[in-house]
Every structure is written in structure tokens, then in C-alpha cells.
Amino acid sequence: MRRFVSVGLAAVMAASLTACGGSKTETPATEAKTETSAAKEAKTEAEKKEADTTEAAKAEGETAAATGEGGVFKIGGIGPITGDAAIYGLAVKNAAELAVKEINENGGINGMTVSFDFQDDESDTEKSVNAYNKLKDDGMQVLMGTVTTNPCIAVAAETKNDNMFQLTPSGSAVECIQNDNAFRICFSDPNQGIASAQYIGENKLATKVAVIYDSSSVYSSGIYAKFNEEAANQGIEVVSAEAFTADSKTDFTVQLQKAKDAGAELVFLPIYYSEAALILTQANTMGYAPIFFGCDGLDGILTVDNFDTALAEGVMLLTPFAADAQDEATQNFVNAYKEAYGEIPNQFAADSYDAIYTIKAAAEKGGVTADMSVSDICEAIKAAMTEITVDGLTGEGITWSADGEPSKAPKAVKIVDGAYTAQ
């Protein structure tokens, strides 16, 4: 992102992801086959469908691998498919499975058929490490994950010890890729904060800005810190900066009232969609209607249960992907995703899709074969990452520096008529 800050931000801005959570729910759907009959009967229809889809995809990959001339190349994935951050993890899982299916239909990677296994971590650090160990025991050779920040940081310590190549689609904290075996698709938290301030300033959206952020979140507080530093350079006065924590995220009337009293024309929300939905609802009740501006954590707000999406009209967010973009690659992906999963893909899905194809490009460049050790695969892909260029959904001509950061052009979207619209 060093290059992104110096070059890409002068045009249109974008963001990185990702989320960071700590929900603790039930048994991962990917392990449903080990449950008792009574437990299965207690599952919701949605959970049953998710488990069936995961097992079918895994079985399909294993069957194809058995017949592939080059053997099987095992990619693992980790993220939340249950709990508060499930929108992120499900999107990553679905898009990765779509990419793997396409790759296998077109000859695989270096003649190898790809096997993909995604484990639920409920955005919980301990469960994420357990998921990693399970995948490793099952023969994983490369990790695509994890999805959310704190679990990603914890798992990164494990992949470093094992010298396993790790590519996170959406782990945006600096610490997610602090080791030389880890890279990412998304932009980092610091650059999201800088990009947001520059976008607001350069497009003259507001001069008086309030911020509501989660001080208990690495993602949120990291973005806010850099936003606050850059705001003065953009002629922006931060008139109110109010925090909340994971233990106090249901009532935002105090924070909103302070923003309103301070005359904030825009409220910056470097937070996640669930809290943002509550803020928009409560602001409406108060009769407060500033511009609301967020980062990629807001992606998913239109699918929050019982949320009046009309309240999100005009909300802006930085994101590297807009589903309504008219380029052929985006439209082909959106159509394939809608056909497979019945919904429009979000930015996390696009990050994941690009991640799988990036692993393919690096593995091919590095001459990876199925019989190589995990460490040798890591070294080969790590070296190749700084040599490849990927035209992805989240950017054209994406390249990577040795510190794991991507360089690509950013984008911004605005919610118009209940849909994300590219700016």
C-alpha cells in the first residue's frame, strides 16, 4: 500500500477490509457430518443448506483430485459462516468455491486439481486457530484466510511457524501480514483512513466531520487514527470523535447528539454494518440527516435483518469492488455468483475470488507441484508474488511488494435506490 497511498489516491478512493469480531456461536457448518441425529434436527433450514453445500463442494473437489494427472493441490480457507460476521465469511467461502470450480474446469493449476476446504471460525480467535490445525491435519498446503482481523493475526503466527503460505482476502490490520509468508488482497487499515480523508476533502463532501468508531476494534481504531491525522491536510475539522466498545454497541444516541450539536455535516463510520444500521436508524429517529461515510466494513448493510434500507440511501463507502460495474469480468462474476447463490456478491466475495486466482497465478509462476513440501510451496509462491501481475475484480494490474501489500487502483460506491453504485 505504500504505492497505493502515493499514486492511487489522487483519483478515486477505496478501502480494504476487513472485519474483526468475536462472536461465539455453534458448531461450524462444515463439520455437520459429525453431529448426532438430534443435533441435525435442531439446525435451521439455512444451516442445513450451508452444510450440504460445503460438503458437496468438498466432495466434488476430492473426487476431481483423485482423477487429476497432476495430483491434488489443497487450499484451505477460514472465516465466519455463523455469528455476527457471517455475511463476510459466507461471501468469501462462496466466491472461493466458485473460483475453484472454474479453475478445475479449465485444467487446474499446473495440471493439479484444486481441493478447497473452508472452516467456520465464527470470527473467534481460538476457534480460528483450531480451524487452522484441522485444515493442516487434513493436508492443507496453502491458506486463503482468515477473513476477519483478530483471527487472522492469531493464525498468522501459526502459518509463520509452519512456513505455510497465507493470503488473506480481507484481513486489513497491519499485523495480519507482518510475517514474510503472508500477503493480502485488500488494502490496509491505515490506508483506508488516509484514503477516506482524502476522498472527503478532494470531493468537498464536508468541512465539519464527526467520527463514531469502535475503540475495542483494531480495524476501527486503526482507520480512525490515520483519518484523524490526514483530516487537517484536507481542510477537514473533526468536530466530534466518539468511541464505543464491543460491550456498548446498541445505543448511539449520545454519540449522534454530540455530532449534531457540533454541526457535523458528515459522520465518518469506520465500523461494521450491524452497528452502522443501528446508527442510521437512531439518527433518523433524532431527525439528524448528515452524510454518512464508511469503509468496507459497511459492505453488507443492505442485508441486515429488520433494517429499513431506505435509511441507507446516500451512504458512501470506500470499497475495491462495485457489482454494478459494466466491465465484462465483473458482470461475468456477478452473473455466475447470482446463479450459484441467488444473491449479488459483495466486496468480500470479490476479494476472495481474486485471492484464489492470485494463488493460481503465483503457484504457476513458481512451478509448484503437489508433491512439494508445505515449506517449499511457501518459498516458491512467496517469491512469485512479487513477480506476478493480476487483473482482478478488485483492481487491474495488481502487483505485490515483498511486505505483502497490494498495489491497485481504488474505487468508491454510493447507495442509490437500494443498491451500491460506482462513483
N, C-alpha and C positions, 0 to 999 in steps of 0.2 A: 504494500500500500504506500510505500514511500513514493513510488512513481505516480500512484493514483492522486495523492494529495497535490503533487507538484504539477501534474499535467491535466488529469481528467476533470478536476473540479471547476475549471473555468467555464465549462459548458453546462451540461445538466448533471444534477447530483444524484447520488444513490446511497445505498446502505448495505450493511452487512446483516447478519442475523445473529442474531440468534438468541435464542431464548435461554433462560436459566430457571430451573424450577426445583421443587422438592416435594411434589405430591406423592403420596404413598397409597396406592390403591391395591388392586387384587393381582392374582396370578397372571403373568404375561399370557396374552392370547396365543403366542407362538408355542406355548407349552401345553396347549389344551389337550393334546392327545394323551397326556399322562394323568389327567384328572379322573376322579371317580364318576360313576354314572350320576350320582346325586348332584355333584358339583356341576356337571354339564347341564342338567335340567334346570339349575338355578341361574344359568347365564342368560343374558338378554339376547334377543334375536340378532342385534348388531354385533355382539361379541362372538356369537356362533359363526356369523358370516365372516368376520375378520379372521378367526381361527382357521376356518375352512380355506379361505383364500391364501393365507400364509402357508399352510401345509401343502396345498395343491401346487403353489409356485415352487416350494422347496422340492417336492416330489418330482415335478417336471424337470427341474434343474439336475437332480440326481440321475434321473432316467437318461436325459440327454448326455450327461457327463459320461455315463457308462459306455456310450457308443462313440464318443468323440475320439478321433485318432490321436489328438494331442493330449489326451487326458483331461482332467478337471482342474480348473483354477477357482479356488474357493475364496469368495469375498464375503465378509461378514458386515452386518450393519447393526447399529444400536441407537435406540431413541424411544421416546414415549408414544405408545399407541393406546394407552389408557391414562386417565388422570387429566389434570388441568391443562397440560401442554400437548394433548393428544393430536390436536389439529396439525401441529408441526411434524410430529413423528409419523403420523399416517401418511401425510403428503410425501415425506422423504421415502418411506417404505414403498409406497405405491409407484412413485416415479422411478425408483431404482429397479423395481421388478419389471417395469415396462422397458427400461433401457436394456436390462439383461436379456429379456426375451428377444428384443430386436437384434442385439449382438449375436446371440446364439443362432438366430435365423439367418444371419449373414456370415456364418463361418467362425464365430467365436473370436478369441484373442490368440494370435499366433497358433491357430489350429486347435486351441484348447476350448472346451465348452465351459462356460461360466456357471458356477453354482452359487446362489445367493441365499443367505440365511439372515433374517432380521430378528433381533431380540428386543423385547419391551423392557425399558428400564424405569418407566413411569417418571422420568426426569428426576430420579433419585440417585445420588452418588454411589451409595453402597450397592444398590441393585444394578447400576451400570457396570461396576467392576465385576460383579457376579456374572453378568451377561457376557462380558469380555472373556472371562475364564471359561465359560461354557462354549463359546464360539471357538476359542483356542483349542479346547479339548476335542472339538469336532473337526479340527484340521484347518481352521481359517488361515489364509496366507496373507491377506490384506484386509485392513479395516476401513470401511466407509462410515465414519461416525466419530464421536457421537453427535447427536443433534443439538442438545442443549449445553449451555456453558459449563456449569459446575461439574456435571458428569463427564464432560469432555476433558476438563482439566485433570480429573482423577484418573481417567482411563489413559490419558497421555503419559502419565508416569509408568503405567504398566507396559504400554507399547514401546516406550523408551528402553525399559529393562529387557524386553524381548527382542528389541531391534526389529519390530514389525512396522511396515509402512502404514501410516494413518493419514487419511484425507477426510477432514470434516467438511460437510456441506455447509454448515451453519453455525459452528462454534466460533463466535466473534471476539471473545476476550483474548487479549494479548497472550495470556498464559496457555491458551489452547494449543498453540503451535510453538511453544518456547523451545522444544527439542528439535534436533535436526532431522528426525524421521517423520515429522508432522507438517502437513500443508493444509490449506483451506481453499474453498471455493468462494466464500462470502468475503465481504470487507470486514475490517476490524472495528471494534467499538470506538477507539479514538478517532478514526477517520469518519465514522458516522456523525460524531459530534461536530467535527470541523466542517464536514460537508453540509450538515443541516444549517449551521450558522451562515455559511457562505451562500447557500441557496436562498434563504430567507432575506439576507442582505442584498444580494445581487438582483433578486427579483422584486425587491422593495415591497415585500409582503407586510412588514410591520417594523416599527422602530421601538415599540414598547412590548416586551415579551415576558411572559411568566413561564415558569417551569414547574411541572409536577413530576417527581421521579421517585423511584424505589431505592432508598439508601441501603437496603439489605441485599440488593441485587448487583452483582459485578457488572452485568450487562448495562443496567440502567444508570448506575452511578458513574460508570466509565464514560458513557456517552455524554452525560451531563457535564462532567468535569471539562472535557475538551470543548463542548459547546460554549460553556461559560467563558473559557479562555479566548475563543475566537470571536465571540459576540461583539466585543469592543472594537475589533478591527473592521467589523461590518456596519458600524454605526447603530448597533442594537443595544438598548438599555434593558438589562434583566431587572425588571421592577419587582419581581417576586420569585423566590425559589423555595418551594415547599416539598418536603420529603414525606414519604410514608414507608412502612415496612411490611414484610410478609405477614406480620401479625395484626396489622391495622390497615386493611385494604378494602374496606366495604363502604366507608363514609368519607367522602372527599369534599364535603361542603365547606369546611374551614379553609382548605387549600384554594378552592374555587372562589370563595368570598374575598380572600386576600388578593387574588389575581384581579378580580373585578374592581375592588376598591383602589388598586394601584393603577387602574386604567390600561391593563394589558389588552392589546389588540389581537394578540396571538398567544396561544398557550402551547408550549412545546411539551410533548409527551413521549419521552424516550422509555416507554414501558410496553407491556404486553396487552394483547387485545381484550382480555377479560376485564382488567382494571379500567382500560380505556372506555369500554362500553358503559361501565358504571359512571365514569366521569361525565361522559356525554349526556347520559340520562339525568344525572343530578344537575348539570349545568342548565339543561333545558327547563327543569323544574324551577330553577332560580331565575329564569329569564335572562341568562347570560349566554351570549352567542358570539364569541370570538372565533377567529380562525383556529382550528386545531391542526397541529402538525406533528407527525411522529416518524419513527423509523420502521425497520422491517418487523419489529415486534407487534405492530398494529395489523400486520397482514393476517387476516382471519377474523377481523371484527365483524364482517358481514355474515358470518356463520354462527355467531354467539346465540345460544338458546334464549328465547324470550326477549331479545333485543330489538327495538324498533330501528331498523336500518335507515329509516328516513332521517334519524338524528345524526347519521354519519355523512350526510350529504355535504360535500365541500371539504371533507377531511383530506389532508395531503400527507403522503408518506414517501420516504426515500426507499427505493427497492430496486434491485437489478433486473426485475422482470415484470412485464405488463402483458397479461393474457390477451389483451385486445390489439397488440402489435400486429401489423399486417405482413411481416416478413414470412416467407414460406416455412422456415424452421419452426417458428413459434406456432403458426397455425396448424402445422402437421402434428406438433406435440400436443397442443390443446385438444385437437380433434381425437387423437389417439387416447389421450387421458380421459376425456369425457366418455368415449365409447367403452373404455375398460372399467371406469369407476363411477360414472354418472354424475360428475361434477367438474367445475372449472378448476384447473390446477392453480395453486398459489406460488409465491416466490420460493418457498422451501422445496416444493416439488421440482421446480426448475433448477435449483441448486443441486439437488440430488441427482437429477438426470445428467447434468453436466459433470458431476463427480464421477459417475460410473464411466462415462465416455472419456474422462480425463485419465482414469486408471487404465483404461484400454489403450489410449494413446501412449502413455508412459511405459506400460508393460511391453507394448510392441516396439517402442523405440529402444528399450533396454534389453530386448531379446529374452524376456522372461519365459521360462518353461515350467511345466507343472512339477517336475522332479527337483527343482531348486529348493534349497532351504529357505525358511522364512527370512532369515538374516540376509542371504544372498539376493532374494527378491527385493527386499527393502533397499539394499545398496544400489541395485540396478535401477529401480524406479525413482529413487531419490535423485540419482544423477541425471536421469532422463527428464525429470520435471523442469529443470532449468533450461532444457533444450527444445521442448515442445511448444507448439502454439495451437490453441484450441478455439475454434469458432463455436461458441456455445449459446445457449438460450439466454444466459445472464451476461453475455458480452462477446463481441467479436475480437479475434486476435488476442485471446487471453494468454498471458505468459506468467511465469512464476520466478521469483527471486529465491536464492538459496535459503532465506529465512522463512520460506513457506507462504509469503504473501502474494496474492494475485494482482496483476495489473490489467485493468479493463475499464471501459467507458461506463459511467454510471447513468442512472435514469431516475425519474420521479413520476409518481402517479397521483391522481386526484379521484376521489369517489364522486361519480356523477351518475345520477339516475340509478343508484344502487349497484354500480359496477366500477371496477378500477379502470381508469382511463389514463393512458400515457400522456405526459406533458411534454 
